[in-house]
Amino acid sequence: MAHVHHKTDSHPVDFQVDPVVLELGQRFVDAGHELSLVGGPVRDLFLGRTSPDLDFTTDATPDQTVALIKRWADNYWEIGRAFGTIGMRKAGFQIEITTYRAEAYDPESRKPVVAFGSSLTDDLLRRDFTINAMALKLPSLELVDPFGGVRDLHATVLATPGSPEDSFSDDPLRMMRAARFASQLGISVHDDVRLAMTQMAERITIISAERVRDELVKLICGAHPRVGIDLLVDTGLAEFVLPEVSALRLESDEHHRHKDVYQHSLQVLEQAAGLETDADGAVPGPDFVLRFAALMHDVGKPATRRFEPGGAVSFRHHDMVGSKLTTKRMKTLRFDNDTIKAVARLVELHMRFYGYGEAGWSDSAVRRYVTDAGPLLERLHRLTRSDVTTRNQRKAERLAFAYDDLEARIATLREQESLDAVRPDLDGARIMAILNLKPGPVVGRAYKYLLEERMEHGPLQPEDAEARLLAWWAEQPESTPLTGSVPPAGSPEAKETETSPAGVELSPTEESK
């Protein structure tokens, strides 16, 4: 492991470089080429961090790079060749080597225009921020920092190598990256950068939703997500990326009868992140689903705000409205369906607990809470606890005590019965045998009845469940057929039925009630 000692004006830096890096550099120099470690890996050396992903830049063409590494690397690929990039793996490192380039975006296009260059300084000039525009020449380990990246790192400020207008015009996604780095590194942005982001915010609309989404996920999962979101909102970028969050800045009424929903949401985000666990815990951090649900949990409030007689402010059904808005926004950002459903479900359920805080729940209500949350229960626990931002200490303690009590109730019921997959005490086959039925909607009604009984009363002995089923059956209208019938395949009646998770056919109407 090679040690590098670099001294700035007042900041001596000592960091280590893996021998693989030096070996690769020597191969290029011996062949008459330049090679430098560049960008994030150099920045991270100054921050005392290491990464298995290494980025290099060179004056060698992609063909020349392949010739130099194809027998040296463990394996390599040429997917990025059109952009001058050759990728490879070596000794556990993932490596990318890119030919010096000057890259720009057509003002009306999302696609980069790539031109190879011959100068390291010119290559660094086209990079997004000064802290990423430093290079370590190999194998000499000479630091190349023409734009003051080390200075800006020590000053914890984000600046661009050239003018921010040129940088953001080349690639408007860099405005999102500014907010992402603010979140990850906890640094501020230079006034010129903030101004350019504000003036050029609308340019983010030419960038694909997938690229915006990826930067947003990194921002939300950063060490300081509040800083990143604040930057998006203050510069107006959020109007195009997360307009629902910008809308949380409700104009307070003249008597300030309700708290600032926007600042509350940022505080909930911070508190939720603080409740994440380590890798062995229930919710290992950073957890995007929990954090994004925390940010979005109140986005239904602007649309549901009502000023009531007497001066009160209400937000009825903001949980349901917020869940729909969250789903719509995440679909626009091209999130996968599982992530969308998880975040939207948490937003929908975030108010459920408050009924418990006001009045105790029956065991059946606790079962429904656990069943409705499903695999999201641990996240819901954390979201609900994080949603308390009141300065009223007695109120906060009362809510915390109530939630402690709810979690204790859940634990007690779990010891007595399986809450993770609540099902009727009799399965579909047994129901059909007892009632002499064939698969059909009537079996679905019976299944649903037994599920309600299970929720309401907990597990029953088989004979008790059979007795309740027969009692229910006796009360059904005489028009109910004594035996179900299977409709002909392809008929409208057949298409109206579908199979439940337990294998029982339910009509869409019955299943969705």
PADRENPA-567166 format. One line per 4 residues: number of its first residue (from 1); their letters; for each residue z, x, y of C-alpha. Coordinates in steps of 0.05 Angstrom, whole numbers, plus 32768, in hexadecimal, padded with zeros to 4 digits. Each point is the difference from the previous one (the first is absolute). Layout:
! PADRENPA-567166
NUM = A = Z,X,Y ~ ...
//
This chain:
! PADRENPA-567166
1 = MAHV = 8000,8000,8000 ~ 7FE9,8020,8041 ~ 802D,7FFB,803E ~ 7FE1,7FF6,8044
5 = HHKT = 8027,8010,803F ~ 7FE2,7FE2,803E ~ 8020,8005,8044 ~ 7FF0,7FCF,8038
9 = DSHP = 801C,8009,8047 ~ 8047,7FEE,7FE9 ~ 7FF9,7FE5,7FB9 ~ 7FFB,8032,7FC7
13 = VDFQ = 7FE6,7FDE,7FC1 ~ 8007,8019,7FB9 ~ 7FDA,7FDB,7FC9 ~ 7FE6,800C,7FBA
17 = VDPV = 7FB8,7FFD,7FE7 ~ 7FF0,7FF8,7FB7 ~ 7FD9,803A,7FDF ~ 7FC9,7FCE,7FED
21 = VLEL = 7FF0,7FF9,804B ~ 7FFA,804B,8009 ~ 7FD7,8009,7FC1 ~ 7FCE,7FCB,8017
25 = GQRF = 7FFC,8020,8045 ~ 7FF1,8043,7FE2 ~ 7FC7,7FE4,7FD6 ~ 7FDD,7FE6,803F
29 = VDAG = 800C,803F,8029 ~ 7FE5,802C,7FC7 ~ 7FC1,7FD5,8001 ~ 7FF8,800A,804B
33 = HELS = 801B,7FBC,8016 ~ 803A,7FE6,8029 ~ 8035,7FD2,7FE3 ~ 803C,7FE1,8023
37 = LVGG = 8038,7FD1,7FEC ~ 7FFB,7FC9,8033 ~ 801D,7FBF,801B ~ 803A,7FDC,7FDF
41 = PVRD = 8015,8037,7FD0 ~ 8007,8031,803B ~ 8026,7FCC,8029 ~ 802E,7FF4,7FC5
45 = LFLG = 800F,804A,7FF9 ~ 801D,7FFF,8046 ~ 8028,7FC1,7FEE ~ 801C,8021,7FC2
49 = RTSP = 7FDB,7FD2,7FD1 ~ 7FD0,800F,7FC7 ~ 7FC9,7FD6,7FE2 ~ 7FD9,8006,7FBF
53 = DLDF = 7FC2,7FEC,8028 ~ 7FDF,803A,8025 ~ 7FC7,7FFC,8032 ~ 7FD4,803C,8011
57 = TTDA = 7FC6,800C,802E ~ 7FC9,8034,7FF9 ~ 7FBE,8018,801C ~ 7FE4,7FFD,7FB9
61 = TPDQ = 7FD0,7FC7,7FF0 ~ 8013,7FCF,7FC8 ~ 7FD0,8024,7FD1 ~ 8020,8043,800F
65 = TVAL = 8046,7FE2,7FF7 ~ 7FEE,7FE4,7FBC ~ 7FE4,8043,7FEA ~ 8042,8022,8014
69 = IKRW = 8030,7FCF,7FDF ~ 7FDE,7FE1,7FC4 ~ 801B,8034,7FCF ~ 8042,800A,8026
73 = ADNY = 8017,7FB7,8007 ~ 801E,7FD9,7FC6 ~ 7FCD,7FCB,8011 ~ 7FD8,7FEB,803D
77 = WEIG = 7FD7,7FC6,801C ~ 7FCB,7FF6,8035 ~ 800D,7FB8,8015 ~ 8007,8015,804A
81 = RAFG = 7FC5,8030,8000 ~ 7FDA,7FD5,8034 ~ 803B,800D,8030 ~ 8003,8049,7FEE
85 = TIGM = 803D,7FF9,7FD2 ~ 8009,801C,7FBA ~ 803F,7FEB,7FDB ~ 8024,8023,7FC7
89 = RKAG = 8041,800A,7FDB ~ 8022,8043,7FF4 ~ 8046,800F,7FE5 ~ 801A,7FBB,8012
93 = FQIE = 7FE2,7FFE,8045 ~ 7FCB,7FCF,8018 ~ 7FD2,8027,802E ~ 7FC8,7FEB,802F
97 = ITTY = 7FD3,8033,8022 ~ 7FD4,7FE7,8039 ~ 7FC9,8024,8024 ~ 800B,800A,804B
101 = RAEA = 7FE5,7FC2,8021 ~ 7FF9,7FD8,803F ~ 8009,7FB7,7FEE ~ 7FF4,7FC5,802C
105 = YDPE = 7FF8,7FB5,7FFB ~ 7FC6,7FD9,801C ~ 8021,7FD4,8035 ~ 7FE6,7FC1,7FDE
109 = SRKP = 800A,8017,7FB8 ~ 8039,8008,7FD0 ~ 7FDF,8039,7FDB ~ 800A,8049,8013
113 = VVAF = 7FC7,802D,8014 ~ 800B,8044,7FE0 ~ 7FE5,8043,801A ~ 8017,8042,7FE2
117 = GSSL = 8018,8035,8030 ~ 800D,804B,7FFE ~ 803F,8008,802A ~ 8049,7FF5,7FEB
121 = TDDL = 8014,7FF0,8048 ~ 7FC9,7FCC,8006 ~ 8017,7FE2,7FBE ~ 8047,7FFB,8019
125 = LRRD = 7FEA,7FE0,8041 ~ 7FE3,7FC4,7FDA ~ 8042,7FF2,7FDD ~ 802C,7FC5,8013
129 = FTIN = 803F,8020,801E ~ 8017,8045,8015 ~ 8036,8001,7FCA ~ 7FC8,7FF8,7FCD
133 = AMAL = 7FD1,8031,8023 ~ 8022,8040,7FE9 ~ 7FE5,802F,7FCB ~ 801B,803A,7FD7
137 = KLPS = 7FC9,8033,7FF3 ~ 7FFE,801B,7FB9 ~ 8014,802E,7FE3 ~ 801A,8020,8041
141 = LELV = 802C,7FC4,8010 ~ 7FEE,8005,804A ~ 8012,7FBF,8024 ~ 7FC8,7FE1,8029
145 = DPFG = 801B,7FCE,8032 ~ 7FD0,7FFA,803A ~ 8019,7FBC,8018 ~ 804C,8008,7FFF
149 = GVRD = 8012,7FDD,7FC0 ~ 803F,8029,7FF6 ~ 8015,7FF2,8048 ~ 7FF6,7FB5,7FF6
153 = LHAT = 8025,8000,7FBE ~ 803D,801F,8021 ~ 7FF9,7FCF,803A ~ 7FF9,7FC7,7FCD
157 = VLAT = 7FC4,7FE4,8024 ~ 7FBC,7FEA,7FE7 ~ 7FC4,8019,8028 ~ 7FB6,8008,7FF2
161 = PGSP = 7FDA,8043,7FFF ~ 7FCC,7FE6,8031 ~ 8003,7FC1,802A ~ 801F,7FC5,7FDB
165 = EDSF = 7FC5,7FD4,8017 ~ 7FCF,802E,7FDC ~ 802C,8005,7FC3 ~ 8009,7FB4,7FF9
169 = SDDP = 7FB7,7FF4,800F ~ 7FEE,802E,7FC6 ~ 802E,7FDA,7FD1 ~ 8027,7FC4,801B
173 = LRMM = 802C,8001,7FC1 ~ 8023,803B,8021 ~ 8024,7FCF,802C ~ 801F,7FE2,7FC1
177 = RAAR = 800F,8046,7FE8 ~ 8025,800E,8040 ~ 802F,7FC6,7FF2 ~ 8005,8017,7FB7
181 = FASQ = 8015,8047,8013 ~ 8031,7FE3,8033 ~ 8020,7FDA,7FC5 ~ 7FFE,8039,7FCE
185 = LGIS = 8017,8038,802E ~ 8028,7FD9,8034 ~ 7FD9,801F,8039 ~ 7FE8,7FE3,8042
189 = VHDD = 7FB8,7FFF,8018 ~ 7FE6,8023,803E ~ 7FF6,7FD3,803C ~ 7FB5,800E,7FFF
193 = VRLA = 7FFD,7FEB,7FB6 ~ 8027,7FC0,800D ~ 7FD3,7FEF,803B ~ 7FC1,800B,7FD7
197 = MTQM = 801B,7FD6,7FC7 ~ 800D,7FC8,8031 ~ 7FBC,8003,8021 ~ 7FDA,8008,7FBE
201 = AERI = 8029,7FD2,7FD2 ~ 7FC6,7FD0,7FF4 ~ 7FD7,8039,7FE2 ~ 802C,7FFB,7FC1
205 = TIIS = 7FD7,7FC2,7FEE ~ 7FC5,802B,7FE9 ~ 802B,8021,7FCB ~ 8001,7FE2,7FBA
209 = AERV = 803D,7FD5,7FEE ~ 800E,802D,7FC4 ~ 8008,803F,802B ~ 802C,7FDB,8032
213 = RDEL = 802A,7FE4,7FC7 ~ 800C,8045,7FE1 ~ 8019,801C,8043 ~ 802D,7FC2,8009
217 = VKLI = 801F,800A,7FBB ~ 8010,8049,8010 ~ 801D,7FEA,8043 ~ 802D,7FCB,7FE1
221 = CGAH = 8017,8030,7FCB ~ 800F,8038,8032 ~ 8045,8019,8013 ~ 7FFE,7FDD,8044
225 = PRVG = 7FD5,7FC1,7FF7 ~ 801E,7FDF,803F ~ 7FE3,8038,802B ~ 7FBB,7FF6,7FE2
229 = IDLL = 7FFF,7FB4,8007 ~ 801A,8005,8047 ~ 7FC5,802E,8011 ~ 7FCE,7FD0,7FE2
233 = VDTG = 801C,7FC6,8027 ~ 800A,8025,8042 ~ 7FB8,801B,8001 ~ 7FE1,7FBD,7FEB
237 = LAEF = 7FE6,801A,7FBE ~ 802B,7FCD,7FDC ~ 7FD8,7FC9,8022 ~ 7FC7,8014,7FD2
241 = VLPE = 8026,8019,7FC4 ~ 8041,7FD6,7FFD ~ 7FFA,7FCA,8035 ~ 8037,7FD7,7FDF
245 = VSAL = 8031,8038,8010 ~ 7FEA,8005,8049 ~ 800A,7FB5,8006 ~ 804A,8009,7FEE
249 = RLES = 800C,8017,8048 ~ 8011,7FB9,8014 ~ 800B,7FF5,8049 ~ 804B,7FF4,8006
253 = DEHH = 8012,7FBF,8023 ~ 8024,8008,8041 ~ 8045,7FF9,7FE0 ~ 7FF1,8030,7FC7
257 = RHKD = 8017,7FCE,7FCC ~ 7FE0,8024,7FC6 ~ 7FFD,8049,7FEC ~ 7FC3,802C,8006
261 = VYQH = 7FDA,7FF1,7FBF ~ 7FD6,803F,8005 ~ 803B,8030,8007 ~ 8026,7FD9,7FCB
265 = SLQV = 7FC6,8009,7FD0 ~ 7FFD,804B,800C ~ 804B,8004,7FF4 ~ 7FF9,7FD9,7FBF
269 = LEQA = 7FC9,8031,7FEB ~ 802E,803B,800E ~ 803B,7FE0,7FDC ~ 7FD6,7FED,7FC4
273 = AGLE = 7FE7,8047,7FF9 ~ 8049,8017,8003 ~ 8010,7FD5,7FC3 ~ 7FCB,8020,7FD4
277 = TDAD = 8019,8027,7FC4 ~ 7FF0,8042,7FE0 ~ 7FCC,8006,7FC9 ~ 8031,7FE6,7FCB
281 = GAVP = 8017,7FC3,8028 ~ 7FE8,7FB8,8004 ~ 7FD3,800A,803D ~ 7FE9,8049,8005
285 = GPDF = 7FEC,8013,8047 ~ 7FD4,8000,8025 ~ 7FEE,7FBA,7FE8 ~ 7FC5,7FE3,8025
289 = VLRF = 800A,7FB8,7FE7 ~ 8048,7FFC,8019 ~ 7FF1,8023,8042 ~ 7FC2,7FD7,8011
293 = AALM = 8023,7FBF,7FEE ~ 8039,8015,802F ~ 7FCE,800C,8038 ~ 7FDB,7FBF,7FF4
297 = HDVG = 8039,7FD2,7FED ~ 8003,7FDC,8043 ~ 7FB5,7FFF,8012 ~ 8002,7FB4,7FF8
301 = KPAT = 8030,7FF8,803B ~ 7FCE,8000,803A ~ 7FD9,7FC6,7FE2 ~ 803F,7FD8,7FEF
305 = RRFE = 802B,800C,803E ~ 801B,7FBF,801E ~ 802F,7FF7,803B ~ 8031,7FC9,7FEA
309 = PGGA = 8028,7FD2,802D ~ 803E,8022,8019 ~ 7FDE,8044,8005 ~ 7FFF,8014,7FB6
313 = VSFR = 7FC3,8024,7FE3 ~ 7FE7,7FF0,7FBA ~ 7FCD,8020,7FD1 ~ 7FFB,7FCC,7FC9
317 = HHDM = 7FD8,8015,7FC3 ~ 7FF0,8044,801E ~ 800B,801E,7FBB ~ 7FC7,7FD8,7FE1
321 = VGSK = 7FD2,800A,803C ~ 8011,804A,8001 ~ 7FEF,8006,7FB6 ~ 7FBB,7FE3,800C
325 = LTTK = 7FF3,802C,803D ~ 8016,803D,7FD8 ~ 7FD1,7FEE,7FC7 ~ 7FC5,7FF7,8030
329 = RMKT = 800D,8042,8024 ~ 8008,8028,7FBF ~ 7FBF,7FE2,7FE4 ~ 7FDC,8015,8040
333 = LRFD = 801C,8046,7FF6 ~ 7FE6,7FFF,7FB8 ~ 8043,8007,7FDD ~ 8000,7FF3,7FB5
337 = NDTI = 8016,7FBB,7FE9 ~ 8041,8016,7FDF ~ 8019,8022,803F ~ 7FEB,7FC4,802B
341 = KAVA = 8024,7FCF,7FD3 ~ 8040,802A,7FFE ~ 8005,8009,804C ~ 7FEE,7FB8,800E
345 = RLVE = 8033,7FE7,7FCE ~ 8038,8028,801F ~ 7FEE,7FE5,8045 ~ 8001,7FB9,7FE3
349 = LHMR = 8044,800A,7FE0 ~ 8024,8027,8037 ~ 8024,7FC2,801C ~ 8015,7FE3,7FBC
353 = FYGY = 8044,8023,8000 ~ 8018,7FE0,8041 ~ 800D,7FBF,7FDC ~ 8031,8027,7FD5
357 = GEAG = 8022,801E,803D ~ 800D,7FBA,801C ~ 8015,7FDD,7FC0 ~ 800C,8018,7FBA
361 = WSDS = 7FCA,7FF8,7FCC ~ 8003,7FE1,7FBC ~ 7FF0,802B,7FC4 ~ 7FBC,7FDD,7FFD
365 = AVRR = 7FF1,8016,8048 ~ 8011,8048,7FED ~ 7FD2,7FFC,7FC4 ~ 7FC8,7FE6,802B
369 = YVTD = 800A,8038,8033 ~ 7FFB,8035,7FC9 ~ 7FC5,7FDD,7FDE ~ 7FD9,7FF7,8041
373 = AGPL = 800A,8049,8013 ~ 7FED,8018,7FBB ~ 7FF2,804B,7FFF ~ 800A,8002,804C
377 = LERL = 804A,7FF0,7FFC ~ 801A,8046,8010 ~ 7FD0,8004,803C ~ 8016,7FBA,8016
381 = HRLT = 8049,8016,7FFE ~ 7FEF,8039,802F ~ 7FD3,7FD8,802E ~ 8034,7FCA,8008
385 = RSDV = 8038,8031,800F ~ 7FD3,8025,8032 ~ 7FF1,7FBF,8025 ~ 8045,8001,801F
389 = TTRN = 7FFB,8022,8044 ~ 8033,7FD8,8026 ~ 8031,8025,802D ~ 8035,7FCD,7FEE
393 = QRKA = 8029,8029,7FCF ~ 8025,7FC4,7FE3 ~ 7FBE,7FDC,7FF2 ~ 7FE2,803E,7FE0
397 = ERLA = 803D,800A,7FD4 ~ 7FFF,7FB6,7FEC ~ 7FB7,8004,7FEB ~ 800B,8042,7FDB
401 = FAYD = 803B,7FE1,7FDB ~ 7FD7,7FC3,7FED ~ 7FC8,802B,7FE4 ~ 8032,802B,7FDA
405 = DLEA = 8018,7FBF,7FE2 ~ 7FBA,7FE9,7FEE ~ 7FF0,8042,7FDD ~ 8042,7FFA,7FDA
409 = RIAT = 7FED,7FB9,7FEA ~ 7FBC,801A,7FE9 ~ 8021,8038,7FD8 ~ 8030,7FCF,7FDF
413 = LREQ = 7FC9,7FD0,7FEC ~ 7FD7,803A,7FE5 ~ 8039,8011,7FD1 ~ 8000,7FB8,7FE7
417 = ESLD = 7FB6,7FF4,7FFB ~ 7FBC,801F,800B ~ 7FEC,7FF4,8048 ~ 7FC3,802D,8001
421 = AVRP = 7FD3,7FD0,7FD9 ~ 801E,7FBA,8003 ~ 7FDC,7FD3,7FCF ~ 8010,7FBD,7FE0
425 = DLDG = 802D,8001,7FC3 ~ 7FC7,7FE3,7FD7 ~ 7FBA,801D,8000 ~ 7FBF,7FD9,8002
429 = ARIM = 7FF7,7FFF,7FB4 ~ 8046,7FE4,7FF6 ~ 7FF5,7FCB,8035 ~ 7FC0,7FE9,7FDE
433 = AILN = 8022,7FFE,7FBC ~ 803C,7FD7,8018 ~ 7FD6,7FCE,8027 ~ 7FC5,8000,7FD0
437 = LKPG = 7FD0,8014,8037 ~ 7FC0,8028,8004 ~ 7FF3,8031,8039 ~ 7FF4,7FDC,8041
441 = PVVG = 801E,7FED,8044 ~ 8039,7FD9,7FE0 ~ 801A,803F,7FDF ~ 7FFD,8022,8044
445 = RAYK = 802C,7FC9,801E ~ 8032,8009,7FC8 ~ 8000,804B,8008 ~ 800B,7FF9,804B
449 = YLLE = 803B,7FD0,7FF4 ~ 8022,8032,7FD1 ~ 7FF4,8038,8031 ~ 8024,7FD7,8036
453 = ERME = 8039,7FF3,7FCF ~ 8004,804B,7FF1 ~ 8003,8010,804B ~ 8033,7FCB,800E
457 = HGPL = 8030,8009,7FC5 ~ 7FF2,8045,7FE4 ~ 7FF1,800E,7FB6 ~ 8009,7FC7,7FCF
461 = QPED = 8009,8000,7FB5 ~ 7FC0,7FEA,7FDC ~ 801E,7FBF,7FE9 ~ 8017,7FEF,8047
465 = AEAR = 7FBC,8010,801C ~ 7FDF,7FD4,7FCB ~ 802F,7FC6,8011 ~ 7FEF,8006,804A
469 = LLAW = 7FB6,8003,7FF1 ~ 8004,7FC1,7FD6 ~ 8029,7FDC,8035 ~ 7FCC,8013,8034
473 = WAEQ = 7FC7,7FE9,7FD2 ~ 8021,7FBD,7FF6 ~ 7FFF,7FF4,804B ~ 7FB6,800E,8009
477 = PEST = 7FD3,7FC4,8012 ~ 7FE5,7FDA,7FC5 ~ 7FBA,8012,8017 ~ 800E,8049,7FEE
481 = PLTG = 7FD8,800C,7FC0 ~ 8029,800D,7FC2 ~ 7FD4,803A,7FEF ~ 7FDA,802E,802D
485 = SVPP = 7FB6,8008,7FF7 ~ 7FD3,803C,8009 ~ 7FC6,7FEE,802E ~ 7FB9,8013,7FEB
489 = AGSP = 7FEE,8048,8012 ~ 7FDB,8003,8043 ~ 8017,7FBC,8017 ~ 8020,7FF8,8045
493 = EAKE = 8042,7FF0,7FDE ~ 7FFD,8042,7FD9 ~ 7FF3,8028,803F ~ 803C,7FE1,8022
497 = TETS = 8031,801E,7FCF ~ 8016,8048,7FFC ~ 8030,8027,7FD5 ~ 8046,8011,801A
501 = PAGV = 801F,8045,7FF3 ~ 8024,7FE1,7FC5 ~ 7FBF,7FE7,7FE1 ~ 8009,7FB8,8016
505 = ELSP = 7FC6,7FDC,8020 ~ 8011,7FE7,8046 ~ 7FD5,7FDA,8031 ~ 7FF7,8025,8043
509 = TEES = 8025,7FC7,8023 ~ 803D,8006,7FD3 ~ 8003,804B,8001 ~ 7FFD,8005,804C
513 = K = 8036,7FCD,8010
//
